[in-house]
Structure formats: structure tokens, C-alpha cells
Amino acid sequence: MAGAGLRAAARRWLPCRGHGGPRASSSTPSCPGCGPPGPGAHCPSAPRSAPAPAPAGGAEVSAHLWARYQDMRRLVHDLLPPEVCSLLNPAAIYANNEISLRDVEVYGFDYDYTLAQYADALHPEIFTAARDILVEHYKYPEGIRKYDYDPSFAIRGLHYDIQKSLLMKIDAFHYVQLGTAYRGLQPVPDEEVIDLYGGTQHIPLYQMSGFYGKGPSIKQFMDIFSLPEMALLSCVVDHFLGHGLEFDQAHLYKDVTDAIRDVHVKGLMYQWIERDMEKYILRGDETFAVLSRLVAHGKQLFLITNSPFSFVDKGMRHMVGPDWRQLFDVVIVQADKPSFFTDRRKPFRKLDEKGSLHWDRITSLEKGKIYRQGNLYDFLRLTEWRGPRVLYFGDHLYSDLADLMLRHGWRTGAIIPELEREIRIINTEQYMHSLTWQQALTGLLERMQTYQDAESQQVLAAWLKERQELRCITKALFNAQFGSIFRTFHNPTYFSRRLVRFSDLYMASLSCLLNYRVDFTFYPRRTPLQHEAPLWMDQLCTGCMKTPFLGDMAHIR
């Protein structure tokens, strides 16, 4: 079993009693990952024997570094037997905050990509329709029609610099991940990216300060519907650049955005889905099972969506049945989120069975009735559903979840369909071994940087090169251009940081709720801070707890 293999490896590295960190067992003369300790850099509870002499220099030091490298490789191999993979469950719910479903009395839902999960086959349809709108109505070159939708090009959460026509991945600290910046369909060299931003990879806060991901010149693509938009934007830029055509970046961006919007506003997407719901709607039976289970346990349900009633009605009839409205205590359509959560001026209006608006004033929200527009403040006043007893699910971190968590104290659940595929990749042996060795190699680099002679620097340079190659390999496992939606090489992405900030729970689909009791308590794993616990493989074999050689570093104090 994997646990037995890990325990056997752990026994070779016994914990050091006054340190909390690992130390080599008495039968092991030296630790992989540790160079010869400098003065004072011993483990307090280790035997007080004289330390091994440091290598004299030159070839001897180089051999010493490569020996530590080989020892660490063997350790990583021993600690990761094949059975250790496949530990994560793609159907699990992951918690950013502790939350007990026992305390949740009211469940709210968005519709698109929450109650209704759509197949990827929808994206090429959106791309093609918007591309043709650009040619036929915005008079863009006919050559754009040669481009087809590439589902493997973009990922969610990317940023687009309108003035530079640059699509890029940015981490939680506002740094562009080098190797993930594209103009059109072509990668932009790292040196050019740094030059474009004044000699740095950093994007200033004022350019990204919009609460909903819309700064003055940079926009973040946060929802799943933005995947065909990013692809079309890149294809159009590629055509203009490839044919030497001058264009205004702001006009091009607005035209593409408007063409994508037209696909939704004109109802084209709704027509495709309604014509073939079996093709486009996924997991309908599971959606019905989730809703029915909650109602059976006495929970109250509501729906707030930007989609029109006729579209929602047909989809819910397909998934749940003709009496779907009896499951919900309140149904609100065309809500105009996110302004629904912040604008107090729009009143609710009632719709009849034909979708016609009533003129009467709304003094209560009745079960089985349909309401349009409105605002959250009236919703709270009429329902008295407040605070942590409400859990709302949506797929858009800004439009669905941010205001509810920050302004109103609701609990929130993010639906992230990409999570299922990413977890399956994380569970592969290739990813597990590659990532673990990257971390071990990083630990070696940190500890061995005290060797400053020329031959040692060549060894460290070789390790740095190998580390970068490993990073590129693991990145490409997720997406060749941009990698994972959750991580850059070592930092969380901007998207990932917002996911943690605006959601208590996140999961691949609403159906994940079926794997848990309705009184289940989610406990987030304690994520150690950098100073709290060992994180790197090299710390499994050293009593120094990642501390640089104290004698060598004394001059910096």
C-alpha cells in the first residue's frame, strides 16, 4: 500500500526532538539535501560529534553537490511509490472556509453552468456565430472565416491588455507568468513582455483595480462563456498582424466583445440549446437529484439568474420536469447581475405564464411565481433570508459570489467545471513525480547556494535549467500555452486567489453535493505558512529546517 511505502521511507528519517524537523537516523552518516553544516548549524538534540569537513573546492565540491543531488533523487523515488497517486477525488467538495451544512437553511442557485451544466460543444457554436457577425455586420475581412475554434488554446482567468493586444496569465501578486503571454496566436518573448511593462513583469494595481476584473486597460476573463471570446479575439488579432493590417486595439477589442454579446442578446445560444438539450445539457438527472434531496430535508430553495424565463423554463423542464417551480420558493429571471446585488433602484416585476410583465407593486415573493429584475435589498427585506444561513452557488466569482460574501455575509459555493480535469491530471504519476522532484530540486538550490566557486556555480546553473524544464513539462500537462487555471509555476493565479477570497466551497459540479450528508461539516485543511512547517523535500532529511548555514550567513545580520 502507498501508506506502508511512505511509512517505511519516513522511518529512515526520524523526527529531531527539540527541532520538530527531521534528522537522519543513526545509521545514516549524512543527509541528502544538506551540505556540511557551518558553525552552529547543528541539530540541538543530535550527537555532539565533530562535523564532516567541507570539501576543499573545485572538482571535489562539484562531486559533493552531485552526490547530494543523487541522494535526493533516491529519496524522492522511495517516498513516492506508484500507489501514492490518485489520492484526490474529482467529485469532492473543497473548502476554503469552515462551514456546516447543518446551519444552512436556504440554498440559492444561478442557472447557467450551475443548475445547467453545458457541453463543450457549445463553444465552437458561439465562436463561429460571433466570427460571422464580425464579417457580416462589422465588415471585418473575409479571411477571418478561415479560423475555427481551438478548444485547447485558452483557459479561464486570463487577462487581456487592450492597448497591447496581449493575452496573458497573471499570478496572485500581479506578475505576468513568463512564457504565457500571447499576441494573437503567437507567444511573445519574455524580454519583450518585460520591456512592454517598463522593465518588470509586474502589472500595477491601478490598471487592475476594477472590483469585477475590469481595470482601465486590462480585462480579466472570468466566466466559462469567455473561452470562445478569448479564442476569437486572438484569431482576429492574428489575422490583422499576419496580413500587416493596421488596426486600433480598443476598437478591435470592443467589436469582438460586442459580437460575442450579440450571440447572447439575439438569443442564438438559447436557440441551439433548446433545439438539442440532450447534446448540450449535462448531468440533468443529477441536478434533479440535488434539488429533490434538499427539499426532502426541509431546505428552502431560490433561483437568481440573468437568463430569460422561457429559456430557463425549457431547460428546467428537461432536467427536472414540468413541476420544477414547486421545488423553488423564489424564482428570479433576467436579474441583471452583478448590479442586482448593488443597485437598489430596480423593483421586482411579476411575469405571467406567457412571459408578460404585470404592473402591480410587489409586496411579497410567492412560491411558484416568476419575478424579473429587482434587487437584493428588496429580496432580503421580503424573504428575511440573511447571513450564513444562506448558501448560494454560482460559476462567476465576481458576478455571482463576491458581493454576496463581502457585503451580505452569505455563504458561497463556486462551480468550477475545470476542476475535474485538473484533478485527474494531478493524480497522474507523471505529475506527482515531476512536482515532487521540482520541490526537492528547489530545496537543493536554496541550501547549496552558499557554494560560490566557479565549478559549484556551474552545477547550480544546471539545476536551475533542469528546474525550468520540469516547470514547463508540468505546465503543459494542463495547457500548452497557459498551464493550470489555479497555479503559475509556484504561485496561485489571480483567478485562484479570487476563488479563495470569494467562495467558502468550490467543486466541479453541483452534483458533488450528492456525495455528502445535508448536515456535513466541511473543514478546510490548515495550509502552513512559509514559517510554520516544512514544505520541501529537502527538509525531510535535515535538522536545519531550511536554515542557511549560520556561520556563512552571519555577515547579513
FENLIN-V430458 format. One record per pair of residues at least 6 apart in sequence whose C-alpha atoms are under 7 Angstrom apart, sorted by the first residue. I is the first residue (numbers start at 0). J is the second residue. Records with the same first field share a line. If there is no record, write none. Layout:
I->J / J
//
This chain:
0->82
1->80 / 82 / 83
4->78 / 80
5->78
8->77 / 78
11->23 / 24
12->21 / 22 / 23 / 24 / 539 / 540
13->21 / 22 / 23 / 24
14->20 / 21 / 22
15->21 / 22 / 44 / 542
16->44
17->43 / 44
18->542
20->542 / 544
21->538 / 539 / 540 / 541 / 542
22->540 / 541 / 542
23->30 / 540
30->540 / 541
31->67 / 70 / 71 / 540
32->67 / 71 / 443 / 537 / 540
33->446 / 541
34->447
35->51 / 52 / 53
36->548
37->548 / 549 / 550 / 551
38->549 / 550
39->549 / 550
40->543 / 548 / 549
41->543
42->542 / 543
54->60
57->454
58->454
60->455
61->454 / 455 / 458
75->436
81->428
84->426 / 427 / 428 / 431
85->426 / 427
86->426
87->422 / 426
89->419 / 422 / 423
90->507 / 511
91->506 / 511
92->504 / 505 / 506 / 511
93->504 / 505 / 506
94->503 / 504 / 505 / 521 / 522 / 523
95->499 / 502 / 503 / 504 / 523
96->503 / 523
97->521 / 522 / 523
98->520 / 521 / 522
99->518 / 519 / 520 / 521
100->517 / 518 / 519 / 520
101->517 / 518 / 519
102->388
103->387 / 388 / 389 / 390
104->298 / 299 / 388 / 389
105->298 / 299 / 300 / 388 / 389 / 390
106->299 / 300 / 301 / 389 / 390 / 391
107->300 / 301 / 302 / 390 / 391 / 392
108->114 / 301 / 302 / 303 / 391 / 392 / 393
109->302 / 303 / 304 / 392 / 393
110->304
112->394
113->392 / 393 / 394 / 414 / 509
114->286
115->280
116->280 / 281 / 282
117->279 / 280 / 281
118->279 / 280 / 281
120->279
121->279
122->227
123->148
125->227 / 262
126->148 / 227 / 228 / 231
128->262
129->258 / 259 / 262
130->144 / 231
132->258
133->139 / 258
134->140 / 141
143->235 / 238
146->234
148->230
151->478
152->230 / 480
153->226 / 229 / 230
154->226 / 481 / 484
155->220 / 221 / 222 / 223 / 226 / 484
156->219 / 220 / 221 / 484 / 494
157->166 / 167 / 168 / 219 / 220
158->166 / 167 / 168 / 169 / 217 / 218 / 219 / 220
159->165 / 166 / 167 / 217 / 218 / 219
160->166 / 216 / 217 / 218
161->216 / 217 / 248 / 249 / 252
162->216 / 248 / 249
164->182 / 248
165->180 / 181 / 182
166->180 / 181 / 182
167->175 / 179 / 180 / 181
168->175 / 176 / 179 / 180 / 481
169->175 / 176 / 492 / 493
170->176 / 487 / 490 / 491 / 492 / 493
171->490 / 491 / 492 / 493 / 496
173->201 / 202
174->200 / 201 / 202
175->200 / 201
176->487
177->189
178->189
179->480 / 481
180->186 / 187
181->187
182->233
183->233 / 234 / 236 / 237
184->233 / 234 / 237
193->199 / 200
206->214 / 215 / 216 / 217
207->213 / 214 / 217
208->214
211->397
212->218 / 219
213->219
221->395
222->394 / 395
228->259
232->255
262->268
269->310
272->279
283->318
284->318
285->510
286->318 / 509 / 510
287->318 / 319
289->510 / 512 / 513
294->326
299->328
300->326 / 327 / 328
301->327 / 328 / 329 / 330
302->329 / 330 / 331
303->330 / 331 / 332 / 334
304->331 / 332 / 333 / 334
305->332 / 333 / 334 / 335 / 336
306->332 / 333
307->332 / 333
308->332
315->323
316->323
324->367
325->367
327->366
328->365 / 366 / 367
329->364 / 365 / 366
330->368 / 369 / 370
331->369 / 370 / 371 / 372
332->370 / 371 / 372
333->371 / 372
334->371 / 372 / 373
335->372
336->398
337->398 / 399
339->373 / 374 / 375
340->374 / 375 / 402
342->374
343->374 / 376
345->372 / 373 / 374
346->372 / 373 / 374
347->361 / 370 / 371 / 372 / 373
348->356 / 357 / 361 / 370 / 371 / 372
349->356 / 357 / 369 / 370 / 371
350->356 / 357 / 369 / 370 / 371
363->381
364->381
379->385
385->409
386->407 / 408 / 409
387->408 / 409 / 410
389->409 / 410
390->409 / 410 / 411
391->410 / 411 / 412
392->411 / 412 / 413 / 414
393->399 / 400 / 412 / 413 / 414
394->413 / 414 / 415
396->498 / 501
400->411 / 501 / 502
401->501
403->409
404->410 / 411 / 501
410->503
411->502 / 503 / 504
412->502 / 503 / 504 / 505
413->502 / 504 / 505 / 506
414->505 / 506 / 507 / 508 / 509
415->505 / 506 / 507 / 508
416->507 / 508
417->507
418->506 / 507
419->507
421->477
424->430
425->431
430->473
433->469 / 473
437->466 / 469
438->535 / 536
439->535 / 536 / 537
440->466
442->535 / 536 / 537
443->537
444->459
446->547
470->488
474->482 / 483
475->482
477->483
484->492
485->491 / 492 / 494 / 495
486->492
533->544
538->544 / 545
//
